[in-house]
Structure formats: structure tokens, C-alpha cells
Amino acid sequence: MLYAVSEGNLELVRESVEALGRAFEAYFRAPRSIAEAIGAGDWPEWEEAVRYIHPEIEWQTVFLGTTVHGRGAAARLWDDYLVWASDYRLKIEELESLGGDRVFAVLELTGRDKTTGREMTSRFYDIFTVREGMIGRLEEYTSRAEALGDNVDRLRAFWNAWTPSAEIDMSILDADVIYEDTTLPDHIGEVYRGYEGVARATERWLEAYESMTIELQRIMGSGDRLVSVHHVRTKASYTGIEERGPLAYVWTFRDGKVIHFRSYRDPDEAVKNAELSE
């Protein structure tokens, strides 16, 4: 259920950004006050866009360095900001659930200066918080590390580099790391400690398979508590039976290192146990 809620929030953010893009197109066809039009209810594209925005939205801006509260203040901010441009477009480059009610997005924004005609492109790293089925909070940052912290990047790099045939990169792990396996029947309840323990667990896991592919689908959470969700495909060594399905891990970091991680077959269970919705 929690996984399904996260998927719904992703779609909500995607739809809201697309609606805002259509509203920008309408604005530059015939520029006028967005705040006044929303108050009058006579601009369909902007009416559609604001339906995704909570009446009490809190918007932490990066381009003006200020925080505004409420739909009306957000509309007035757009009025003040867009006066420099003859065109302004946005595109979603990445969209990722952070678990619970939070969504991470990388947005490319391209504008054209109305005086010089110069086109300028920037990239924002945004955290959306969903409230009552609308965007209740928007936090803008100029880098992924600012938005998510370094742990997400470290974990993504770890999985991007990992292959069954290569030696596991232990640099992300604390020397006293603890790993708990709950996925393989003969490993359930097993606890592995330190680098040697993780290496032994990995060897035991891989020995039963002729081949294995693990695809990282998303990383949820932020700070020191993360969940990675994967799709795994395996082929058994002796029977040749092929299987595929979900796999998830809950990761706990301290000072940039993993001190504990645990495997799950059910992403919902992983998210619930990680308490990302709190």
C-alpha cells in the first residue's frame, strides 16, 4: 500500500509540472497578471495548474532566495519573476519517490531574455511534499547533494557499479556494518557482521545461481534512512529455472557510511519498516 501511495504521488507531481508547463505557454501567448487572472477565474490553463497546488503551499525558492506561503503569494511571485522573459519552459529529467509524501524531481528550465534574446538554461533539484492530494510544499535546490544529501548519491553509485562477477565495493560500508538477510529461505534470520560477513553473505547468495541481474529502480527516503527498490532476475545453476521479482533493502547510515542494512522481498514491507512515512 505504501509503495502504491508513493507511485500515486509521483504521478501527481508529473501532472502538476506538465500543467504548469501548459500554463507558461498560455502566459507567453498573451502575458497578463497571473495573480489577477487566478482571482478572476478566467484563465483555464492557470486554473488547471493551481488545482494541483495546496491553498496553503509553502514554496522555498532558489531563484529569489525567499519562501512564500499560499497560492496567491505564489502567483504574485510568478508575476514578478516572469517579467524578464519572452519564453520559459520546464522539463522533468528525473522523478523519484522519497517515500511517504515526498517526491524528488530534477527539472530543466529554459528561458529567453526578452531584451537580449539570449536563451538561458538552468537545472533545479526539487523536493515536493504532497498534502491532501496537492503540492503542499516545494523546496528548490541548486544541486542534488543539497536536496538529498550525499547518502543517496553514494548508494546509487554503489548499485550502478555492482555486478555479480565483480568484487563488492566495501567503501560505502562501515567496518562494523551489520547485514540481515530475510529473502533466501536458508538465510532468513542470519546476521552478518563486518566486511568479511558481507562478503560471505554475498558469496552464499550468488552460489546458487548461474546468472543474476539486479536493476535499481528507485531510492526512497533521505538523510540517514534509505530504501532501495530493485527488480531481480536469476537463473538457477542446477535446474536452469529462471525467476524474476522485486527486491528491496533498508539502509541506515552514520557519518556517510552504512552501519546496517536488511533485505526484503516486499518493497511495501521495507518502506513500512523504514518508517519513511513519518
N, C-alpha and C positions, 0 to 999 in steps of 0.2 A: 504493500500500500504506500509506504513512504517513497519507494522508488517511482511509483506511478505519479505521486504528487509532484516529485521533482521534475518528471517529464512534462507534466502539465505546466509548471512554471517556466520551463524552457520555451514551450510553445507560446505562452503569454508574452514573454519578453520579445521573442521573434516577431510576433504580430504587432506589438507596440512599436518596435523600431520601424517596421515596414509601414505602419500607419503614419508615423512621424515623417518618414521619407515622402509619402504622398502629400502630406500637409506642406512640407517645404516646397515641393513642386508647385502647389497651388499658390503659395505665397509669392514666389518669384514670377508667376504669370501675371499677377496683379497685386503688388505689395500694398498692404494697409495694416493697421494696428491689429495684431493678433489678440491682444487682451480685450479690445473693444468688440471684435467680432465674436469671440467666445462668449462675452457677456450678452451680446445680442442674439446669439444662436443662429447666425445667418451665414456660416462658412462650413459647409458639410465636411470638408477634409479635416479641418481642425476640430470639429465636433467629434469626428471619429477618433482622432488622435487622443483627445483629452479623456475619452471614455476609459482608456487604459491607465489613466493617471489618478491616483487616490486624491480626493479633495484636500487632504492634509499632507500631501507629499513633502518630504524633506529632500532637497536637491543640493548636494555638495559639489559645486562646480570647480573645474580645473582652469577654465579659460579666464574667469573673472576672480577666482580665489575667494569666493563668498558662498554662503549657504542660504538658500531661500526656502520658504515654507508656504505651501498651499498652491493650488492650481493658478490662481490669479497672479501670484508673485512669479511663478514660473513663466506664464505668458508674457508678463511685462519684461522679464529678463530676456526672452527671445526677441521682443520688440527692440530692446536696447542693443542687443548683440548683433542682430542681422543687418543693421543699417550699413555696415561696411561692404556687404557682399551683393553681387548680382546673381549669384548662384551658390547653393550649399547642398551637398549631398552626403548621405551616410550609408555605409555598407557594413554588415556583420561579417567579420572574418573568423571569429571563434565564438562558440556558445557552450557553456559548461555549467552543470548544476554543482553548487557547493553543498548541497544537502539542505533539508528543511525548506526554508522560504527564500534562500539566497541563490542568485544566478550570477555567474561571471561572464562578461562579454568583452571581446576586443572589437572596437568599432573604428573603421577608417572613415575620416571626414574630409571632404574635399570642397573647398570654397574658392570663388573667384572674386577678386577685389574689383569693385565697381569703378574705381578711379584709374587703376593701372592696368586692369585686365589680367593681372597675374594670377595664376592658379596656385593654390597652396593646399597641401595635404598634411594631415596630422593623424595620429592614432591615439585613441583613448582606451584605457583599461578600466572597465566599469563593474561595479558591484550593484546589482539590482536586488532589492528586498521586496517580496510580494506580500501584500496585506489586503485581506478581504477581496482577493481576486483582481487586484490592481497593483500598479507600481507604487509602493508606499515610501520607498527611499531609494535614491540614486547617489552613489558615491563614485566620483570620477578621479582617475589617477593617470599619471603620465608614463608609468611603467608597470609591467606585470609584477615585479617584486614589491612595489608599493601597494598594489591592490591585494595580492595574495600572500605576500611573504615568500621567503626563499624556499620553504619546505616543499611547496607544490612543484616548483621547478626542479628541485633535487629528485623528487620521486618520479616525475615524468622522465627526466634524463636517465634515471636508473632503469626504468622499464623500456625505454627506447633502445638502450644499449644491451639489454639482456637477451640472450639466446640460449637454448638448452645445451648447445655444443661448446659454449664459452664458459670460462671460469667466472663465477659470480663476483661482481664488484662489491666489495665489503666497505667501501669508503663512506657509504651513506649510513652504515650501522655503527652504533656504539659498541665498544669492546665487550660490554656485558649485556648485549641485547638478548631478549627472550622471544622465542617464536613458539606459538601454539598452533598445532595442526588439527583442524576439525573436518577436513574434506575427504581424506582417504580412510576407508573402514579400519585398516590395520594401524592407522596412525592417530586415530581420534584419542584425545586426551594426552598425547605426547607433548612434552615441553622440551625445547632445545635451547641451550644457553651458549652465548658467545659465538665467535666466528666459526669455530670447529663444529659447534652444534648446528648452525645454519647450513654449513657445507654438508654435514652428514644428512640433514633433513632433505636437502635438495637432491643429493645422490640417491637416497631411498625413494624419493618421489619419481625421479626420472628413470630408474632402473626397470620399471615395469613397461616402459613404452618404447616402441621403435621410433616414433616421431611425436613431437608436441609443438603446437603453436599457441602462444598466448598473445592476444590482441588487447591492448589497453584501450578501453572505450571512454572512460572518464575518470577524473579525480574529484571527489566531493569533499567539502569541508574547507577549513582554513586554519592558519596558526599551527598548533602542535598536534591537532587531531584530524586525521585524514582517512578517507576511504577510497581505495582504488577498485574500480569495477572492470572486469575483463570478460572476453569470450575466449574459451579454450577449446582446442581441437586436438585429439590424441588418437594414436593408433597403437594398440597393444602389441607387445613384442612377440608373444607366443600364439595368440589367437588371431591376430590381424584385425580384431574388432575395432571399428572407428567410432568415436564418441565426440560429442560437442556439447557445450553448455556454458552457463555463467560461472564465474569465479570472482570472489571479492576478498579484499584484505582490509583490516582496520590497522592503522599505523599510529603510533604515539611517538612524538619527537620530544627531545630535550636538547637545547643548545645546538639545534641543527642536525642532530643525529637521532636515528631510530633506536629507541630503547625497548620497544615492544611491538610486535605485530602478530596478527592472528588471521587465519584463513577461514573463509565461509563459502559454501556453495550457493547460498541465497543472498543476493545483494540487499534485499529488504532487511534481513536479519543483521547484516553487517552495519547498515545505516542506523538501525534501531539501537544496537549495542554501542555504537559510537556516540549516540546521543547528539547527532548533528542538528536535530530539530529544536534543541533547547536554545 
